[in-house]
Amino acid sequence: LAQEKSVSEIVCASRNLKRAREFISTKSHKVHVHKLDASQQSDVVKLAKNFDLIINSSTPRYNEILMQAALKAHCDYQDLASYFIDHRHAEQLSFHKQFQRERLVGLINTGGAPGVTNILARDGADRFDSVSDVKIRLFEDQKAREMIFSWSPETTLKDLTSSPLLYRNGRFVHAKPFSEPEN
């Protein structure tokens, strides 16, 4: 983003500035790091005023707070994943009408999977006359003495232990975790 001419400033916010600075390059004059607790909606709104977009790359537990902050700050919104409290419905969808009314974009679930995989599957499906199945295989092989998480340990463990939601014969159904070789 810092290389884009149309982007004038990028603010990365975290509760832990020391840790954030380990991962966020501030070599560009456009990039700034600020201390912020995502659970404090009023602080998020103050920081987001006059910005175009809030990108929520924290855990899904903050989705609703940050979506409300985006609405109050009149910013577009993007996140990486849903919490799926009922294992079926993305909590962010309840904000659709509010974002539409404010003429804002709320782009959800854009993480590596399912976000990018869903877009690629749709793009591929649109190139055919009909599609009977879309099968997505995600695999991560770790050979380590300890568990290493590539993202949020909380979200990863929740995903691993939740019943997968499948779309079969025109309806959504749940399967037991790891019960089928291919979903």
N, C-alpha and C positions, 0 to 999 in steps of 0.2 A: 504493500500500500504506500509506503514511504516513497517509492520510485514513481508513483503516479503523479503527473503534473496537476491534476484536478484535486488532489488531496493536499490540503494545506496544514493539517495538524492531526496527529493521532495521539490519543491519551489512553494509556494502558493503566488499569486500576487494579489494585490488589490489597488485601489486608496486610500482607507480609511484603514490605518493600524490598528487603534484603533478598528474599527468594525470587521476587519478580525480576530484580535486576540481574539475576543469574541467567534468566531465560530471554529477557527482552533487550534487544540491542537499541541503544540510544545514540548510535553514531550519527544518525540523521537528526538535523535540527528540528524536524517535524515531529519526532517521537518524544513523548514525555511520560514519566511514570508518576502516578499519584497514589497515595494511601486512601483506600476506600473499603468499607464493609458493605457488600452487596445486599445485606439484609436491612440496611438503613435506607429505605426508599427516598426519603427527603434529601439525603446526601447525594444519592445517585442523580436525582433530578437537578440539583444545584450544579453538579459537575457536567451534566449532559446538556444543559441549556446552551443554545447556539451551535450545537452539533447536529449533524444530519443523521447519524446512525449509532445505535448501541449494538455492539456485538457481544453477546453473552457467551463466553467460553468457559464459564464456571460450571459447577454441577447443576443438573436440572432442578434441584430444590429451590433455586432462585428465579426460575423462569417467570412465575407470576408476578413477583415483586418487580423484576426488571421490565416486564412488559407494561406494567402499570406506570413505572417511572418513564418509560419511553413515551407513553401517551401523554403524561403530564408535561414532559419536556418537549413534546411535539417532534419526536425523532422516529425514524424508521428503526426496525428491530430485527436482529438475526440471532438465532441460537443453534446449538449443536445437537441437542437431544431432548427427549421428553422424559418426564418422570413416570407417566402412565400409572397413576395410583390404582386404577381399576384394571390394569393390564390390557386395556383395550382402547381407551380414548386419550389422545394427547391433551393435556391440560391447557395448552396454549390456544386451542381452537375456540375456547369460550371468549376470547378477545377479538375474534374475527370481525364482528359487527362494529365494535368500537374503533378498530383500526380502519375499517372501511369508511366509517362516518367521518373520521379525521383525515381521510385520504393519505394514510400512512401504510407502509408495507410492514408486515410481520412475517418474516421468513423463518420457518421452524425446521428443526431436524436436519441441519445442513452439515452435520459431522461427516467424517469419512464413510461411515456406514450407519444409518441407511441413506443419508443425504445424497452423497455422490452416486452411490449404487442405484438409488431410485431414479435419479435423473438419467443416468446412463441406460437403465432398463427401459424407461419411457422413451428415450430417444431411439433406442433400437427397435422397440415395439412399433413406433410410429412409421418405421420404414417398411413394414410388412402389411399385407392385406388383412391378416388375422394372426392372433397369437393365442396359443392354447395354454402355455406354461411359461413362467419366468422363474428360473431357479438361480438363486444367488448363493455362492459359496464363499464364506469368509474363513480364513484360516490364519492362525497365528501360532507358530511353533516356537516355544521357548525351551532352551536347554540351559537351565540355571539351577543353582543350589537353593535359591530363594525365589519367591514369586515376584515378578517385575511387572508393574502396570504401565501401560502406554498412555493411560488417561486416568480418570478418577477411579480409585480403588472401590469407593462406595458404589458408583454407577456400574462398574464392571461386575462386581459381585452380585448386585441386584439383577443385572442382565443374565448372568449365568444361572441363577437360581429361579428365575421367573419362567412361567410356562410360555413357550413361544406362541405368538398369535399367527395363525396361518389363514390363508384365504383359499378355501376349497369349495368347489361346486357352487359358487355364487354366494358363499357366506363365510364369516369369520368363525374359526374354531380354535380352541387351545389344545396344545399337545403337551405331553410331559417333557420336562427338560431332558435332552439327550436321548429321547425315546426312539427317534427315527434317524436313519443314516442321512436322509436328504429331506429338507423341508421346502 
